[in-house]
């Protein structure tokens, strides 16, 4: 298993989500943490195609997205948002990766 850490921004984004969504995202992160290497591509976990200042990888959990980087200490969650159509909404703002 790999350690999962959150940036201060990701903690703030996580805390602003409804309780049920927080539980859902927590379980998705736990599941993928147990399954395999965080850098390994799966159906719901993939490397971003373009370089992003936010993250290198994306975890998909229904309409929710958890963006993260992998470093020597494990996984660093940097951004949590909701996918609405073609837009990624983080804290009420549309973000372009």
Buried (B, 14 or more C-beta within 10 A) or exposed (E): EBEBBBBEBBEEBBEEBEEEBBEBBEEBBEEBBEEEEBEEEEEEBEEEEEEBEBBBBBBBBEEBBBBBBBEEEBBBBBBBBBBEEEEBBBEEEEBEB
